[in-house]
Amino acid sequence: MKEYWTSLASVLGVFAFCQTILQAVFPPELRFATVKLFNKIFHCFSSYCYFDITEIDGVNTNELYNAVQLYLSSSVSVTGNRLSLTRALNSSAFTFGLANNDTISDTFNGATVLWEHVVTQRQSQTFSWRPLPEEKRGFTLRIRKKDKPLILNSYLDYVMEKANEIRRKNQDRLLYTNSRGGSLDSRGHPWESVPFKHPSTFDTLAMDPDKKKEIMEDLQDFARGQGFYHRTGRAWKRGYLLYGPPGTGKSSMIAAMANYLGYDIYDLELTEVHNNSELRKLLMKTSSKSIIVIEDIDCSINLTNRKKTNNGGGGASRSYYDSGDIRGGGGGGGEDGGNSITLSGLLNFTDGLWSCCGSERIFVFTTNHIEKLDSALLRSGRMDMHVFMSFCSFPALKILLRNYLNYEEGDLDGHVLKELEMVVDMARMTPADISEVLIKNRRKKDRAVVELLETLKIRAERNNNNASNGGRAVRRGKNDDEDEEEEEEQEKRALDSESPKEESEIEDNCNKVEDEDEEEEEEGDGEKEKIK
């Protein structure tokens, strides 16, 4: 054993002596060149190539590093054994990642790649205006040389797109409002935001299933249609008009659309915008992948002036470029001296050149009275899809029963279902009205169904009575209108016949007044002479 240790010490001594001679004979530059040469020879015979993606590129954060980290989190959470767990700011989900110096493989179009998360200690820093982290982080991508064109041209773009989807899915959606009009805050933003937590989805939306399916397919085609819109030369935007009676779920539809696509919502209050210029500034400050909403547009802006001027008879008709003003909507500039939005500005906002300053945006207008809107606002290209939010139908009623009472179609008695189906259309109740009945009795499900059926029957009977009374009223109204027209014609004839008499009477009265004045003057002169 002693001889073994003696031999080992001799070998180590010879090795140290040779190392000293090599350092003395071969300078560091020559050694570095030799190592570099061996690496080149190795890479020439190797079938792989390597790419390094560092966390910090100079002084800026590398966006590709963050994208790769998010992209790998979707695969790591399933296949990884040792993971790092993080949660970003304004995020509603946890993110899994690779642990230090761990590896994971991925496949893209038949090509296999290997990702390695490399973490090393950074050398001591000299003075710097921006201190760097103590650890140097990065990803190393190993691919086959034959797959290099495919990976560099398509795979990295795919990674960026998937990372954006994951980031948008995990990040809390925001609801923006223009409470300050068009003025900017200290950061230069005209919008104020709050987290958007509305729970409405298409599953809970009380609406005909076929119509919901049509809307969801249209939204999917829009979200995936970047290539289509680019190829056809159209701006990547779409318009939806939601109209119908109050309480039919127009706001819930907007929330379901935002939750379905993962878009932010910009609630545009037109009464806070003073002119078309501010409207354009607000549009420029909206982000892509967003829904721009104008609710009750028939109440916030007057779009009926064009129809009134064209039907008014007298005077030249105005085009829609001059009609439609905010705040009471008169012609011209209004009370504040031209400080108003015109219909032309709103049309350019939705379909003009300024609507192309962003991409993947949806415009949603809501109204309770579609007949009050100008036809120029309703044509295709501005409002591409018109969605009528009707009274509660039987399919929508079954959705409400499932939402509030956890009732499926087979849980209710067949006789009760038939009665509900018979009266729900005649009752003409909104989903909001029916929801209120179910909420009051949600702890007593049987009582809720009975009270709902009674309410529907009462409302249906009332509507039938109103319809019959309305028919009689219409017939009476016609007779009353005819009588009123006859009275108006008689009054016009009387006025026409009395008008010359009135003129002659006025002239006679004027002459009498003049004669009386002359007599008074003569009497006054006579009295003066007597006094003298």
C-alpha positions, 0 to 999 in steps of 0.5 A: 500500500505504501508503494502505491502511494509513493508511485501516485505521488511520483506521477503527480509530480511528473504531471505538475513538472510537465504542466509548468514546462507547457505553460512556460513553452506555450503562451496563453494565446497559443493555448487558446488558439489550440483549443479553438482549433480542436473545437472547430475540428470537433464541430466539423465532424459533429452533426449538431449546432448550438445557439445561446440565448442570454437573459440580458443582451448588453444592458437590455433584457432579451425578449426571446429569453422570456419567450422561451421561458414561457414556452417551455413552461407548458411542456415542463409542467408535464414532463419535468421532474425538478421545476422552478415555480414563479408568478408574474405581476398581474398574472392569475396563474403560476408558471413552471420553468426549468431548474438550473442547468436542467434540459428538456427536448421538444419536437417541431415539424418532425425536428427534435431540439434540446433546450438547456437552462444554463446558470453560472456565477457572474464574475466580479463587476467593476463600476456600472451604471446598471448593476447586473444580476449575480447569476448569468442565465441563458438557454442553449438550443441544440439542433441538428445542422440539417434542421437549421433552416427550419428552426431559424425560420419557423420554430423561433417565430412559433415560440414567440407566438405561443409565449404571447398566448400563454402570457395573455392567458395567464395575465389578468384582463383589464377594463379601461375607461376614458374618465378624463376625456382625452387628457393624459395622465402623468405617464402619458396615457388617456385610459384608466384601467381596473382588473376585469373579473367578469365571470360571464362565459358563453356556457353561462350566457342565456341565449339560443345555442345555435346563435352562440355557436355562430358567434363563437365560430366567427370570433375564432375565424377572426382571431386566427385570420391574420393571414386572411386579412393581410391577403385580402387587403383588409384591416384586421378588425371586426364590428358587432352590433348588439341590439334588443330590449334592456335586460337581454344580456348585451353587456354579458355578451361583451364579457363572454367575448372578452373571456373567450378570446382573452382580450382587454376591454376599452369602454369608450364613454363618448360624452367625455370626448370633446372632439374628433381629435380626442377620439383619434388619440384615444384610438391610437392609445388602445392596444391590439387584441382588445374590444372597444365598446360603445354602449347605448350609442343611441343615447350618447350621440345623436345620429338622426339629424341626417334623416330629419333634414332630408325629410324636413322639406325646405332647405338643402339636405346635409350629408352625414359628414355634418350631422350628429353631434354629442350632448343634445346633438343640434346642428353646428357646433352646439353650446360649447362652440364646435366642441363636439363629435360628428358622425364623420369622426365616429365613422372614421374611428370605426372604418376609416384610415385611423382604424388601421393604426392597430390590429386584431381589434373588435368594435362592439356597439350596443343599442336598445333602438336600432331604428334610431341609428343612421344607416351609414353606421350599420353597413358591412365593414363597420358593423359586420355582424348584427346580433339581436338579443331577444326575449328569453326563449325556451333553450335560453330558459333551460340554460338559466335553470341549469345556472341558478338551480343546477337543473338539467333537462331530465331533472324536471317533470315532462309536464312542467317542461311542456308548460314552460315551453308553451308560455315562455315565448308569449310571456316576452320576459327578458333573461334578467327578469327570469334570473331575478325570479330564480335568484330569490328562490335558489335555495328552494328549487321546486318553489322556484320552478312553480313561481317562475311558471306562475309568473310566465303565465301571468305575463303571457295573459297580460300580453294577450290582453294588451294585444287585444286591447291594442287592436281595438285601440288601433281601430279607435285611433284610426277613427280619432285620426280621421276626426282630428284631420277633419277638425284641422281642415275646418280650422284651416278654412276658418282661419283663411276666411277670418284673416281678411276680416282681421286685417280690416278690423286692425286697420279700422282700429288704427284709424279710430285711434288716430282720430281720437288722438287728433281730437285730444290734441285739438281740445288741448289747444282750445283750453290753452287759448282760453287760459291765455 
